[in-house]
Amino acid sequence: MPAVRGDGMRGLAVFISDIRNCKSKEAEIKRINKELANIRSKFKGDKTLDGYQKKKYVCKLLFIFLLGHDIDFGHMEAVNLLSSNKYSEKQIGYLFISVLVNTNSDLIKLIIQSIKNDLSSRNPIHVNLALQCIANIGSKEMAEAFGNEIPKLLVSGDTMDVVKQSAALCLLRLFRTCQEVIPGGEWTSRIIHLLNDQHMGVVTAATSLIDALVKKNPEEYKGCVSLAVSRLSRIVTASYTDLQDYTYYFVPAPWLSVKLLRLLQNYTPPEDPGVRGRLNECLETILNKAQEPPKSKKVQHSNAKNAVLFEAISLIIHNDSEPNLLVRACNQLGQFLSNRETNLRYLALESMCLLATSEFSHEAVKKHQEVVILSMKMEKDVSVRQQAVDLLYAMCDKSNAEEIVQEMLNYLETADYSIREEMVLKVAILAEKYATDYTWYVDVILNLIRIAGDYVSEEVWYRVIQIVINRDDVQGYAAKTVFEALQAPACHENMVKVGGYVLGEFGNLIAGDQRSSPLVQFQLLHSKYHLCSPMTRALLLSTYIKFINLFPEIKQQVQEVFRQHSNLRSADAELQQRASEYLQLSIIASTDVLATVLEEMPAFPERESSILAVLKRKKPGRVPEGGVDAKEGKGPPAPISAANHTSAAAAQDGRGSPQVHSVTSGSASGTGSASADLLGLSTPPSSHPAAGGSVPGHMGVLVDVLGDIYNSSSTNATGTASPTPAANQQQSASNNYDAQGSYNPKKFVCKNNGVLFENDLIQIGVKSEFRQNLGRLGLFYGNKTSFALQNFAPRVSSPGEMTNKLNIQLKPVEPLLEAGAQVQQLLNAECVEDYIDSPSMIITFIYNNVPQKLTVKLPLTINKFFEPTEMNGEAFFSRWKNLGGNQQRSQRIFKATQPMDNASTRAKLLGFGIQLLDGIDPNPENFVCAGIIHTRTQQIGCLLRLEPNKQAQMYRLTVRSSKESVSQEVCVLLAEQF
């Protein structure tokens, strides 16, 4: 708002002064109510107000609104101000409308008409005010109303430069709301040629617009590359006196330079040799200018200069085609590593991480290894130390792997807790990737466990077990080394797990030495038993039964331990049952049977390590692509869960032998309750036909009455799939859902009922209900064809460990689905432990003598077992603070893929199953929620906070819970909904 001189707005100044002088909130409200009554009486009075008075009262209303009070009148007076010819009155009218008028208001048609009048005005100030108002509101209605006028203003030869600037930025704002607002065809080249405009302000605004357009349709706007290079060349080669109006502290047009460099990063290097050569000259000139002495000692000069430099280096890295430029960029960044400015050091390390992945500059980056190691150890800022760790990880290869791994191990002992887990993963990956001698790899992993055992995830110690089992040459060394490590007075539980597993398999390789005799091994392991968790104790009991097979001479001592823990001495039912069954096995089974049952674990399948995937999941976007290299065709196998240890052993013994290496919480004999009816939930609801009963009816009887908020392109207005060619019906095995049916499993994360899948042959609907850790799904299969579906057989497929974590009972269904009929199938589910992903339903049948197979994700994600929890603000923030550890929280920052509508967001959060807590977050735009996930074994409290940034079209989602895996899974599931 412009400053008002003289007595022009004296009434407003007095009112503001009165408000500031109020001693209490009550006094302020009283003064505001008095003023509102006065304004209301003026607006309703018989006396006609002039423009000045309207402006003054509208300003007061605007000020009252900004103080946080609701305004329910004065809108028409503000609209009337738009028709004024005075700048100050029109400006206040537009300001009021931009802030207070809702797009659903009845006045919107009047407002749009007033804006149209100003857009056609010959006064550029009035046109600019109208454009600013359109951009500030930025709604879809504005895009539809002015989608034709604004592009014409932008490219017209009669339009003044200052209006073109505003038109470009206004069009950018509307494009972000409604991408259809930008016309194609001939308009494309006219918009691109704005880069050649004489006015630098127009070029700057147009570059922002073109950059957004390129991201949507790069091919259509490919012509901008040569023009952008040409404009960049003119700026870079210009003296700061040539562009005096656009020079910032001796740096010519730094903002435009940065925008042009970013625009060029949307494309591969130019194919035209002339354009490519000119671009390389620009980049070389920027690097040369970085070496020149500064023209000013002020920080603004260095900031502008470095902004252009770093963006140029980003383009060099993106192109990755000019070895000379890549090496020069690396050398320039190397100079910044010793700069006194912390931000420069951080940015240099970050850019060098990208340079390290290029074959042209990798060796140049390695020359700075010593400086980077010093940064990791000596930097005061933890974010810079983190970046140094990332760079060491990126620059590592066979020549320096041992040195870098050792330095990281040394630093790990004093490293910040916030980066320890990531460092552990990176050390484990590097040790495996570049191990030429696997005894070194074993030493590194055991050192990791010794130094930072709390941060060694299961994937890491699973992995070392697999590698030891798959490599005969390292088994004896591993047994000897882990035996020595277990002799330390304070031994981490992960070391006990590795020791128990390795000695149980290969303890015989070191039993010849009296210092590591069978009895000594057993006593050493058992001395750690009482300090361990139930899962580790279960693993040790499995090791003991292995010892009976390896070392018959200590059979009595082991059996005595089994006897002690097969009674009430062990409070854990799993340990009791395991000890009891192992005891009976050791007594009843003959030596031959025992040797067969407890045979050494077979080699695991040779697959790529998954530790890299764990690192990417924890630090998305900061880990270079590519996995751990397989060496000479003998790449280490993929990690397996503890349950897989048993399945491999059981597979060898066709009689279903005891699961000697299972460390899961299920019983050792494998008895489960999956077949039990979950609290009578299998009883069908009265409103549906009994399972297996067919209901004749027309095709497509299951309409998704809740609607599809994802606007799937394959569905029409009624929710049924659009027709596809009949030839597609003959496809078998793998069905392409995008082309052949309507299928979007993500939408069922936030809803329980609807059409799960549909194509020309079949429609699958679902209706579900959940109570604590129990759930029931009614699946409805509708035959849309005029032929019966034969051999109709649905079955559930659960990935990996989910079988033990989610009990599923599926009622049978008739194998024949008549033409036009519908049958119902009931599915009961019980959540035993938290899990990731969701099970799939595989449906096979024969249609018209052609086999068909469908795979559909079931709506059984972990959030279905949420119980909403009410909380007040004090309880929420207290709990939020208590869950602040790195192991308890997960955060994602992501781009909005749908319009950021508060009502839609609330609906999704409520549909997610969690309680929406209103009035708790200080920012009313944010959403905070609370809930409890129920499993059979525990209840997991969960809090989340969703922060929308509508201006940037971004969200930040933070999830905190008492279990890290839950935080990560809830964060992943919910982030995909926006």
N, C-alpha and C positions, 0 to 999 in steps of 0.2 A: 504494500500500500504506500503510495507516495506521501512524502512529508507535506503537511498542510501549513501554510504560512498565514500570518495575520489571524483574523477571527473567522476564517473560512469554515473550520470544523470545531468551533469553540465548545459547542455542546458535547461533542464526542470526547474532547480532551477532558472536560470537567467530569463526565461520567466515568471515564477510565481512572481519573485521579480519585474519585470517590470509592471505586471498587478497591483500588490499591490501599486506601486508608482504612478499610474495614478491619476491625480488630478480631472478628470471629467469622466462622462460616455462616452462622445465622444472620449476622449483620449484612454479609455479602448477599445472601439469598433475598433478604428483605429489600435491599437496594435494587436488586435486579428485578424483583417482582413489581416494585414501584415503577421502574422504568418501562417494563413490558406493558403495564397498564396504561402508562402515558402514551406509548407508541401505538398501542391498539386503538386508543381513543382518537388519536390524530388520523390514523388510517380510516377509521369509520366515520369521522366527523363530516359535517356538511361542507366545510371549507376545503377547497381544492388545494392540494399541496403542489408546490413548484418542484422542479428537478432537484434543487439544492436540498430542500427539506427531505424529499424521498431518499436522496443519497445519504444524508446524515442519519436518518432512522434505520435505513438498511444496514449502514455501517455498524450501528449499535447492536442490531440483531446478530450480525455476523460475529461481533466481538463476544456477545453473550453465548453464542453457540460454541465458539472456540474455548470458552471457559468450562464447557461440559454440560450446558443446559440445553434442553430440547426447545426447538423453535417450530411452532405450528402455524404461523401466519407470516405475512410479509412477502410471500413468494410472488404474488401478482405485481406488487410494487417494484420488485427487483426486475421482473420481466419488462415492465414499463420503462425502466431505465435503459434497456437495450435500444430503444428507439430514439434515445436522446442523441443529439449531434455533438454534445460536449464530451471530450475524452474522459474526464474524471468521473462523470456520471455513468457513462457506458462501461468504464472499467470496473466500477463497484458493482454494477448489475451483473457483469460476467463473472466476477469473483464470487458473488453470492450464489449464483446458479451452479458454478463449478463445485462449490463446497456443499451446498444444502439440497439441491434439487435431485430427487431420485429419478432414475430413468423410467420408472413406471408411473411417474406423476402425470396428472391430466394436463399439466401445462406444457408437456414436452413438445406438442405440435406447435404451440405459439413460439416456444424457444427456437425450434428448428427453423421456423419461418423467419424469425428475427436474425438468426445466424446466416440464413441464405441471403437476406437483404444486405448484410454487412459484407458477405463474400463477393457480392457483385458491386460493392462500392468502389469508387475510384480513389478513396482515401486509404493508403496502405496501412495506416494505424488501425483503422476500423477492421480491415481484413485480418490483420495480425491478431487483434483481440478475439475475433471469431475463431480463428485457427487454434489459438491457445485454449479456448474454451472447449472446442471439439476434442483436442488432445487430452485435456484434463479429465473430461468425462470418459472418453475412450470406450464407450459401450458399443454393443453390436448394432443398436439402433442408429447411433451416430455414423457407424461405418456404412450402413445401408442407405442413410439419408444423403451422405456427402461423398459416397464412393466414386461418383462421376465428376463432381466439381473439382475436388482437390487435385487429382492427377492432371487435369487441364490447366489449373493454376501453376502447377509445378513445371510443366514443359512449355508453357506459352511464352512466346518471345516478347509479349507486352508486359509480362509480370515483372515487377521490380525485384531486385536481388533480395532485399530484406523479406519480402513475402515468399519468395522461393525457398529461403531457408526454413521459414516456419512451416510451409507446405510440406517440405520433405520430412521434417520431424513429426508433423501431425500425421502424415501418411504412414510413417514407421509405427507410430502408436496404434493406429487403427489396424495395421497389418498384424500386429501382435494379438489383437483381439479377434480379427476376422480375416483370414488369409486370402479370402476370395476378393477382397477389396481392390487388389492390384490387378489391373487389366493386363492381358498378355499381348501377343502379336506385335504390332508396330510400336506399341508403348514401350516395349522392352528396350529397343535401341535408343529411343528418345530419353529414357531414364538413364541408361548407361552413359550417354553422351553428356550428361550433366558433369561428369568428371573433367570435361574440357572447358567448363564454364570459366569465365575470366575472374569471377568473384570467388575468393578463397572460402568465404563463409558458406556459399552455396555448395561448393565442392565438399566441404567438411560434413555438412548435413546430408548431402546425397550419398557420401561414402557409407555413412551409418545405415542409411536405407538400403543401399545395394548389398551391403554385407548381410543384412537379414534376409533379403530376397535370394541371395546366392545359396544360403543354407537350405532353403526350401527347394530351389530348382537350379542347381549349379550349371547344368547344360545350357539352359535358356539364356543365362547371363554370362556365358563364357567370354563374350566379347569385351567384358570389362577388364580383362587381364592386361591387354596391351595398353589401354588407356590409363590404367592404374600405374603401370610401370613408367609410362611417359610422364605422368604427373609427378610421381615420386622422384624421377630423375631431375626434373626441373627444380624441385624443392631442395634435393640433396646437393646439387651443384650450385645452388644460389648462395649468394652472400647474405648475411643477416640484414644488410642494408637494402637488398633488393625487395625483401618482403617485410618492410619495416612495420606495417600495421599488424602483421601476423607473426612477428618475432617475439619469442618469450625468453628474456635473459640471454640474448645472443644465439638462441637456437631457432632457426627458421621453422615455423609451423609444426611444432612437435606433435600436437594432437592429430593433425591431419596425417603426418608421417606414420604415426602408430596405427591409425585406422587403415591406411593403405597397405601397410605391411601385414596387418591381420586379414585384410580382404584377400591378399594373395595366398595366404595359408589355406584357403579353401580349395585350392587347385594344385595339381602337380606342376613341376617346372614347365615353363612355356616351351612348346615344340618349335616355334619359330626361332631360328638361330639369332636373328637380330634382336628380338624382344628379350631372349634369354641372355644374350651378351650384355644388353643394356641394364637388365636387372642385376647381373653379377657386378657390373661396374658400380651401381648404386650401393650394393652391399659392401663392396671393397671400400668405397668412399666413406661409408659410415664407420667401418672398422678403422680406417686411417684417421678420421676425425677424433676417434676415441683416444688415439695416441698423442694428439696435440695438447699442448698446455692449456689449461682452462682459461677462458676469457674473463671469467669472474669467479670470485671466491665464495659467492653466495650459494646457499644450498639449492635454491631454485634452479640455478644454471646446471648444476650437476644432476639434479633430478630429471630435468627435461632431456638432457643429453643422454643419460643412462636409460631413460625410458625408450628412446628411439633405438639405442644400441641393443638392448635386450630383446626388443621386438624383431630387430634385424637378425639377431642370433637365432631366435625361434623360427624364423623363416628359413634360415640356412639349414637348421636341423630338420625342419619339415621337408625341404627339398631333397636333402641327403644325396646330392649328386655332384657336388664340387669339393673334392678332397682338400684343395688349397684353402677354400673358405672355411671348411670345417676345422682344419688345424689352426687357422688364424683365430677363429672364434674361441677355440679351446685355450689358446695361449692368452687371449684377452681375459677370459674368465679366470684363468689361473692367477693373473695379477690381482683380481678382486678378492681372491681367497685371503690375502694379507691386508685388505683394506680395513681401516678403522671403523667403517660404517657396518653395523650388524646386518642391516637389510641387504646390503650389497653382497656380503659373504653368503647369506642364505640363498639369494637368487643365483649367485654363481654356482653354488653346489647343486641347486635344483636343475639348472640348465646343463651342467656337466653330467648329471645322471642320464640325460637324454643323449648327450654326445657319446657317452660310453657305449651305447648300444649300436653305434654306427661303425661299420668295418673300417671306414676311412679315418676316424678320429679316436678309435679305442686306444691305440698306442700312445697318442698324444695325451690322453687323459691319465694314463698310467704314470706319466712322468711326475704328476702332482700327488702321488700316493702318500709321500711322507707328510706333506702339508695337510692332506685330508685326515690322516691318522691323528695329527696334532689337534685338528679341529674337533675331532670326535672326543679327544681326552680333555682339551683345555677350554673349549667354548663355555661361556657363562650361560648362554641361552639354550635351553633344552631343545627347542625346535631346530636350531642350527646343528646341534649334535645329532639329532635324528636324521637330518638331511645328509650329514657326513657319513653316517652308517649306511644310508641308502646308496650313496655314491660308491663307498667301498664295495658294497654288494654288487653294484652294476659294473665296476671296473675289474672285478675278479676274473681271472682265467687260470689256466694250468700253471703258468709261470709264477704267479704270485699268490696262489690260493693258500698255501700253508702259512705264509707270513700274515696275510690278511685275517685268516681264521684265528691264528694265535693272538693277534692284536685285539680282535673282537672278543675273544675269550678273556683276555687280561682285563679289558675294559668292563666286561660284563659284571665283574665282582663289585664295581662301584657305580654302575650305570643307574640312571634314573629308573624308578619302578615303572614309569609310564611307557618305557621303550624296551623293557627287558624281554617281554614275551615275543615281540617282533624280532628282536636280535637273536633269540634262541632259534626261532624258525629259520632265519637267514643263515645262521651258522650251520644248522643241520642240513639245509639245502646245499650250501657250498661244499661242505665236507663230503657229502655223497656225490655231488656232481663232478668234483675234481679229484676224487680219491683214486690214486694209482695203487696205493697199498691200503687194503681195507683194515689192517690193524690200526693204522692212523685214524681211520674213520671211527672205529670202536672207541679209541682213546678220546677222540673229540666228543662223542656223544656222552660217554661216561663223565667226562669233565663238565659238560653242560649240566648234567643232572646234579653233579656235586656242587657246582657254583650257583645254579639257579633252578633248583629242582621244582620249586613251586610254579615256575613258568614253562616247564617242559610239558607240552600237551601230549595226549595219548598217541596222536599220530606219530610223534617223534620216537617214542620208545617202541611202539608197534613196528616202526620201520627198521630200527636196528635189529630187532628180533628176526624179521623176515630176511634181512641181508645175511645175518649170521647163519640162519638155517639153510639158505640157498648157497652158501660158500663153504665148502669143506675146509679150505685152507685157513680160515679164520676162526673156526669153532673152538679149537683148543685154546687159542690166545684169548678169545672172548671169555671163556670159562675161567681161565686163570686171572684175567684182569678184573672181572666182576667179583670174583672171590676175594681178591685183595681189597677192592673198594668196599665190600661189605664189612670188612674188619674195622673200619673207622667207627669210633664210639658213637658219633652222631651221623646217622645215615638216612638220606631222604627216602620217602616211601616209594618213589619212582625207581630208585636204585634197587630196592627190595623186589619190586615187580620184575625188573630186568634180570636180577640175580636169580630169583625163583624160577623164571622161565628157562634161562640159559643153563643153569645147573641141573634142572630137571631133565633137560634134553642131552646135555653134553658134560655133566659132572664126572662121568666115567673117564673122560680124557685127562683129567688131572688127579684122579683118585690114587694113582701110583705113588705120589709124593705123600709122605706121612703128615706133612703140614696141611695137606688138603685131602685127607682120607675121607671116606664116606661118612663116618660118624662126625668128623669135624665139620664137614659141609652141612650135615643135617642140624647139628647143634648151633652152628652159626646162623643159619636161616631161622631156626625156631627161636633164637634169642631176640629176633626182631618181631616175632609174631604178635605179641601182646601190644605192640606200639602201632599196629597197622589198622586200617579200616576194614570192614567186613569183606569188601570186594578183594582186597589184597590177601586177606586171610584165606579166602576161597581159592585164590590162585596158589597159595603156599600149600594148602591141603592137596591140590592136584599135583604139585611138585613132589610131595611126600609119597603119594601112591606111585609116582614115577620112580622114586628112589627104591621102593620095594622091588621093582623090576630090575633096576640097574645094580642095586647092592643088596642082595638077599641077606647079608650078614647083619644088617641093621633093621631087619623086619620087625623084631619085637619092640624096639624103641618107637618105631613109627606107629605100630598098632596101638601102643599105649597112648600115644597122642590122639589117635582116632577115637579110642574109647573115652578119653576125657572129654572130647568135644562132641560126642554123639549123645550126650545126656544134657541135663538142664544146666550144666556149667556154661554152655554156650547159649546166650539169649537169642541168637540169631537163628531162625528156623532153617534158613538156607545152609548155614554152616553145620547145624545138627544133622540135617539130611545128607549132606555131602560126606561128612565124616562117617556117618553110619553106613552109607552105601559103599564107601571106599574100604571100610573095615571088613564088611562082608565079602567084598570082592577079593581082598587079600587073603581071607580065610578059606573061602570056598573054591576059588579058581585054582586050577593046576598051573604049574610053571609055564607050560606051553600056551595055555589060554591067556595067562597074565602077560606073557611076552607079546602075544598078538594084539591084545586089547591096548597095551601101553607101548606100542611100537613107536619108534622115533617119528616125529612129525615129518610129513613129506615136504618137498620143496614147493614153495608158493608159485603161482603163475607169474611169469615175467611180464610186468607191466610198469608203466611210468609211476613215479612217486606222486602221492597226493598232498605232500606237505606244502608244495607250491600253491595248490588250490586253497589250502587253509590260509596261507599268507595273503593271497589275493582277496579272500573273503574278509580278512581283518583289516586290510589296507587297500581297498579297491582303488585302481588307477595309479598306484605308486609302485607296482611290481612289474618289471619287464615281462613281455610275453615269452612263452616258451617254457618247457618243463625241464626236469633234470635229464641230462643226456644219458642215454644207454651206451655202455662201453662195449664195443666188439660184439654187439648182439646179445649182451648179457646184462641188460639194464635191470636194476633192482626191482623187485615186485611191488605191486601196489599195497598199501596198508590194508590190514583187515581188522575187523573188530574182534573182541575177545571171543564172541560166539563162533567166529569162523575157525578158531583154533580147534574147536570140537568137531565141527562138521567135516573137516579134512580127516581127522582121526577116525571118526565114525564111518566115513565112506570106505575106509580100508577094511573095516570089519563089517561084513554084511549083516551081522546080527544085531546091529544097533547097540554097540558097546557103550559103557558109561562115558559121559562127556568129561574126560579127565582134565581138560584145560579150560573149561568154561569158567569165566569169572563174572558171569551175569547173575542177576538177582533171582533168576528162575531156579527151580530145583534141579539137582544134578541128574535126576532120572528123566527130566523133560516133562514131567506131569504139569499140565497147565489147565486153566479154567476157561479156555477159549470156547469150549463146547457148552458151557453152562449158560442158561438163559439169564440175561442181565436184568434181574429184578422184575421179571415178567414183562419186559418191554417188547417181547416178540408178539404180544397180543395185538392184532391189527386194529386200527382205529375204526370206530363204528361207521364213519362216513365213507369208508372205502370198501370195495368188495374184498372177499377173502383172497388170500394169496393163491395164485394159480387160476382163479376164475377169470374167464374172458368176458369182456364187455363189448358187445358189438356196437359199432358207431361209424361215423364218417371218418375220412382220412384227417390226420392232424388234430386229434381231439384234445391234445395237451397244449393249450395256448399259454405263453408266458405272461400271466396277468400282471406280474410286477413290473414288466417292461425291462428293457435292456439299456442301462445307463451307459453302456460302452458303445452304443450305436454301431453294432456289427454290420458291416457292409453286406453280409450275406443274408440278412433277415429283412423281411418286409414289414409293413405296418402291423400286421396281425401277430407277429412273433414267429411265424413259420418260415421255413427256408424258402428262398427263391428257387424256382425250377432250374434244374440242370439237365444237360442232355442225357437221354436214356442210356446212351452208350456207357456213361460213367457207372451205371448200375452193374455192369459186368466186371468191374475191377474187383479183384480179390486181395486178400492179405492186407497190405498197408494201404489205408485210405487217406487221401489228402483232404483234410477237413476244410482247408481254405477254399478249395475248388469244389468239394463235393458235399459239404454240409455246414450247418451252423453249429459252431463249437467254440466256446470261450470259457474255460474253467475258472479264470481269474474273477469273473463276476460273482461266483458263488462263495468267494471269501467273505463277502459282506451281505449275503442273502442265503436263505435256507430253502426257498421253494422256487420252482420254475422249470423251464425246458433246458435240460442238461446238454442234449445233443440232438441234432436232427439232420437227416438227409432225405433223399427221395425214397428210401426204403423203410426207414424206421425213425420213430421219435421216442426219445428217452426223457422222461420227466422225473423230478425228484421232489419229495416233500420230507423235511427232516425236523426233528426236535431233539433237544439236548437238556440233560439235567446233571449238573456237576460233572463227573467223569464218565457218564454214560450217554449214549446217543442212539437214536433209532432213525433209520432212513427208509422211506417207502419209495421204491424205484418202479416206475410205470413204463412198460414197453408197449408202444403202439405200432402195429403193422400198417403202413401206409399204402401197401401194394395190393394188387388183386390176386396174389399168389400167397400160399401159406409159407411161412419161414420154418424150415425143418432143422432138426438137430440144434435147436436153439439152446445155447449153453453159456450163461454168464458165469464168470469166476473172478475172484479178487486176487490181484497181484500186489504184494507189498515189497518195496525195495529194502535190501540190506537188513539192518537191525530193527526195522519197523515191526517185523513180525512179533518180536518180544515186547515191543512198547505199545502196540495197539492191537488188542484182541478183537477179531472180527468174526461174527457168526452170520452166515448167509443162508437164508431159507431156500430150499430147492424150488425150481419152477418147471412147469411142463415143457417138454422139448419141442412141442409143436405150437406155433403162434399163427392162428388162422388169419386169413385175409381180412383186413379192416378191424381186427380185434385188438384188445388191450389186456395185458395181464400185469399184476402187481407182484413185486418181490420185496420182502422185508430184509433189512440188514441191521443187525445190532452191533454196536461198537463199544468198547471199554478202553479208556486211556489209562495205560499202566504207568508209563513214564513219558516225559516230554519227547517229542520227535520232530524231525524236519520233513518237508515235502508232504505228500499225501498218497494214499494207495490208489491203484488204478483198477478199473473194471474192464476185463477183457471179454468181449462178447463175440462168440462165433456162431454162425448159422449158415444154412444153405438156401439161397434164393434162386429159383429158376435153374437149378442144377449147377449153380456157380457158388463155390465157397466164399464166404465173406468173413472179415475179421475187423472188429472195432476195438480201439483202446481209448478209454475215457477216464479222465481223472475224477475221482470221487470227491465231493465237497466235505472232506474230513480233515481239514487243516487244524493245527493245534489251537487256533483261536476259537474253534467251535466249543471248546470246553471252558470258556471264560464264564465267570460269574461276575456281573457288574457290582461294583463296590462304591457306596457313597462315602465321601470324605469332606471334612471342612478344610479351609485353607491351611490352618495350623498343622493339622495331621498330615496333609498332603506334602507340604514343604519339609516337614520333619522327616517323613519317610523318604522323600526325594533326596534329601541330603545324606541320609544313611546309606542310600544305594548309589553313592557317587564313585565307587571304585571302578577301575578299568575292566575288571572281570564281570561287572554287573550291568554295564550300559552298552548301548549300541546306538550309533548315530548315522544318519544319511542325509545328504543335501542333494536334491534332485530337481530337475526341470519339470514343471507342470505339463502334463500331456493332455489335459482337458481344461475347460474354462474353470477359473478359480471362484466357484460359487459357494458361499457360506452354507446355504441350505443343503446343497449336495454333499458338502464335506461333513456336515452334522449327520446326515442320513447314513453316510458310509461308516462313520465312527460308531454310531449306534448299531448298525448292522454287523459291524465287526465283533460285537458282543461285549464291549467294554462300556463302563459308565462314563458319560460325558459330564464333567464337573464345570458348571457355569459360575462366573463371577470370582474365580480363584486366581487366574493369571492376571497380573497387572495390565497386560496388553489385551484389550478386549478382542482383538483379531485372532489371538492364539487360542488353541484348543488343548485342554488338559483332560486326561482320562485316567481311570483306575479300574482294576479288576483283579480277579484271582483265577488262575488256571488250575483246575482240579485234575489230579491224576490219582491212581490208586495208592501210589507210594508217598506222595507229598502234595502240598498246596503251594503254588508259586505266585507270590504277589507281583503285580506288574503295574508300572506307572508309565504314562507316555505324554509327550508334549509335541504338538504339531504347530509349527510357526510358518504361516504363509507370508510370502513377500510378493504382493500382487504386482508391484511395479517391475520387479525383475522376473516375474512368472516363475518363482522358485519356491520350494518348500524345504524346511529343515525339520526332520523327524528325529526325536530323541526318545529311546525306550530304555527304561531301567527296571530290572527285576532281580530277584534273589538268585537267578541262575543265568549264566552267560549265554548258554545255547538258546534259552527262551527269548532273551533280549534280541539276539541276532535274528531268529526266525520271525518273531513278531514284526521286527523292523523291516525285514525283506517282504513279508506278506502285505503289510500296510502300505509300504512305499509304492508297490505296484498298482495301487488303487487310484493314484492321483496323477 
